[in-house]
């Protein structure tokens, strides 16, 4: 209940009061994972990225999938602070040991690696995600793009062909999406 109240206070803009409430919540139950998650979100909103990442790393140690729903927002915010982006990526790499065959975790590692300029790690993560979920269109797309960024055009073209074949089998794939994949394939 205290965390919900802190969230309402944060929505009103009183971040200091919200953080004080969350500190009290942490003191009452230091293992409740929602508390450092909410603290990280408030600190991120305030632009206190190092402190936000400190809290996100606590969350990741306990549950490597806890940030899945907001990873895009976190990456967007941390884009101005590559050091903190790298810390978060390294936290995901460490968390991977508890879930080595988790394609979503690998995709997040790939995304963060791209954003810190580590394309080799991104390619490796996306390749493993494709191996674990060969029918995942997004994983194939990510892997194809990173291979292209690494100037591995033959491998990228092969992935793009497999991506196109998969997309063509799916009814939800639009003609425009197919055309975009074909254009990329033509470029490669």
C-alpha positions as CSV (number, residue, x, y, z in Angstrom):
1,X,0.0,0.0,0.0
2,X,2.9,2.3,0.8
3,X,4.3,1.8,-2.7
4,X,1.0,2.7,-4.3
5,X,0.7,5.8,-2.2
6,X,4.3,6.7,-3.2
7,X,3.4,6.3,-6.9
8,X,0.4,8.6,-6.5
9,X,2.7,11.2,-4.8
10,X,5.2,10.9,-7.6
11,X,2.5,11.4,-10.2
12,X,1.7,14.7,-8.4
13,X,5.3,15.7,-8.9
14,X,6.5,15.5,-5.3
15,X,9.4,13.1,-6.1
16,X,11.3,13.8,-2.8
17,X,8.2,12.8,-0.8
18,X,7.7,9.7,-3.0
19,X,11.3,8.6,-2.5
20,X,11.0,9.1,1.3
21,X,7.9,6.9,1.3
22,X,9.7,4.3,-0.8
23,X,12.7,4.3,1.6
24,X,10.3,3.6,4.4
25,X,8.8,0.8,2.4
26,X,12.3,-0.6,1.7
27,X,13.0,-0.5,5.4
28,X,9.8,-2.4,6.2
29,X,10.4,-5.1,3.6
30,X,13.9,-4.9,2.0
31,X,13.2,-7.9,-0.3
32,X,10.1,-6.5,-1.9
33,X,11.2,-6.0,-5.5
34,X,8.6,-3.4,-6.4
35,X,10.3,-0.8,-4.2
36,X,13.7,-0.5,-5.9
37,X,11.9,-0.7,-9.2
38,X,9.7,2.3,-8.4
39,X,12.7,4.1,-6.9
40,X,14.6,3.6,-10.1
41,X,11.7,4.9,-12.1
42,X,11.4,8.1,-10.0
43,X,15.2,8.7,-10.1
44,X,15.3,8.1,-13.8
45,X,12.5,10.7,-14.2
46,X,14.6,13.1,-12.2
47,X,17.6,12.5,-14.4
48,X,19.5,10.8,-11.6
49,X,20.6,8.0,-13.9
50,X,23.4,6.5,-11.7
51,X,21.1,6.1,-8.8
52,X,18.3,4.8,-11.0
53,X,20.6,2.1,-12.4
54,X,21.7,1.2,-8.9
55,X,18.1,0.4,-8.1
56,X,17.5,-1.4,-11.4
57,X,20.6,-3.6,-10.7
58,X,19.0,-4.6,-7.4
59,X,15.8,-5.5,-9.3
60,X,17.7,-7.5,-11.9
61,X,19.6,-9.6,-9.3
62,X,16.3,-10.7,-7.9
63,X,14.3,-11.0,-11.2
64,X,16.0,-10.6,-14.6
65,X,12.7,-10.1,-16.3
66,X,11.3,-7.4,-14.0
67,X,12.3,-4.5,-16.3
68,X,10.9,-6.1,-19.5
69,X,7.9,-3.9,-19.8
70,X,9.7,-0.7,-19.5
71,X,13.1,-1.4,-21.1
72,X,12.4,0.8,-24.1
73,X,11.7,3.8,-21.8
74,X,14.8,3.1,-19.7
75,X,17.0,2.8,-22.8
76,X,15.6,6.1,-24.2
77,X,16.3,7.9,-20.9
78,X,19.8,6.4,-20.6
79,X,20.7,7.2,-24.2
80,X,22.2,10.5,-22.8
81,X,24.4,8.6,-20.3
82,X,26.3,5.7,-22.0
83,X,28.2,4.8,-18.8
84,X,24.9,4.0,-17.1
85,X,23.6,2.2,-20.1
86,X,26.7,0.1,-20.0
87,X,26.3,-0.6,-16.3
88,X,22.7,-1.8,-16.9
89,X,23.8,-3.9,-19.9
90,X,26.5,-5.5,-17.7
91,X,23.9,-6.2,-15.1
92,X,21.8,-8.0,-17.7
93,X,24.9,-10.0,-18.7
94,X,25.4,-11.0,-15.1
95,X,21.7,-11.9,-14.7
96,X,21.9,-14.1,-17.8
97,X,23.7,-16.8,-15.8
98,X,20.5,-17.5,-14.0
99,X,18.5,-17.7,-17.3
100,X,20.9,-18.7,-20.0
101,X,18.2,-19.8,-22.5
102,X,15.9,-16.8,-22.2
103,X,15.4,-15.2,-25.6
104,X,13.8,-12.1,-24.2
105,X,16.8,-11.5,-21.9
106,X,19.1,-12.0,-24.9
107,X,17.2,-9.5,-26.9
108,X,17.5,-6.9,-24.2
109,X,21.2,-7.6,-23.9
110,X,21.4,-7.1,-27.7
111,X,19.4,-3.8,-27.5
112,X,21.6,-2.4,-24.7
113,X,24.8,-3.6,-26.5
114,X,23.8,-1.8,-29.6
115,X,23.2,1.4,-27.6
116,X,26.6,1.2,-26.0
117,X,28.2,0.6,-29.4
118,X,29.2,-3.0,-28.6
119,X,27.9,-4.6,-31.8
120,X,29.8,-7.9,-31.4
121,X,28.0,-8.6,-28.1
122,X,24.8,-7.5,-29.7
123,X,25.3,-9.8,-32.7
124,X,26.1,-12.7,-30.3
125,X,23.0,-12.1,-28.2
126,X,20.7,-11.7,-31.2
127,X,22.2,-14.8,-32.8
128,X,21.4,-16.8,-29.6
129,X,17.9,-15.4,-29.5
130,X,17.3,-16.5,-33.1
131,X,18.6,-20.0,-32.3
132,X,16.3,-20.3,-29.3
133,X,13.3,-18.8,-31.2
134,X,13.8,-19.4,-34.9
135,X,10.3,-18.2,-35.7
136,X,10.6,-14.9,-33.9
137,X,10.5,-12.1,-36.6
138,X,11.8,-9.4,-34.3
139,X,14.8,-11.4,-33.3
140,X,15.6,-12.1,-37.0
141,X,15.2,-8.4,-37.8
142,X,17.5,-7.3,-35.0
143,X,20.1,-9.9,-35.9
144,X,20.0,-8.9,-39.6
145,X,20.4,-5.2,-38.8
146,X,23.3,-5.8,-36.5
147,X,25.1,-8.1,-39.0
148,X,24.6,-5.3,-41.6
149,X,26.0,-2.7,-39.2
150,X,29.0,-5.0,-38.7
151,X,29.5,-5.1,-42.5
152,X,28.8,-8.8,-42.6
153,X,26.6,-8.5,-45.6
154,X,26.6,-12.2,-46.7
155,X,25.4,-13.3,-43.2
156,X,22.9,-10.4,-43.1
157,X,21.5,-11.3,-46.5
158,X,21.1,-14.9,-45.4
159,X,19.2,-13.8,-42.2
160,X,17.1,-11.4,-44.3
161,X,16.1,-14.2,-46.6
162,X,15.1,-16.4,-43.7
163,X,13.3,-13.4,-42.2
164,X,11.4,-12.8,-45.4
165,X,10.5,-16.5,-45.7
166,X,9.1,-16.5,-42.2
167,X,7.3,-13.2,-42.7
168,X,5.7,-14.5,-45.9
169,X,4.2,-17.5,-44.0
170,X,2.5,-15.2,-41.6
171,X,-0.9,-13.8,-42.4
172,X,-0.4,-10.8,-40.2
173,X,2.6,-9.6,-42.2
174,X,1.5,-6.8,-44.4
175,X,2.6,-6.2,-48.0
176,X,4.4,-3.1,-46.9
177,X,6.4,-5.1,-44.3
178,X,7.3,-7.7,-46.9
179,X,8.4,-5.0,-49.3
180,X,10.6,-3.4,-46.6
181,X,12.3,-6.7,-46.0
182,X,12.8,-7.3,-49.7
183,X,14.2,-3.7,-50.1
184,X,16.7,-4.5,-47.3
185,X,17.6,-7.8,-49.0
186,X,18.2,-5.9,-52.2
187,X,20.5,-3.5,-50.4
188,X,22.5,-6.3,-48.9
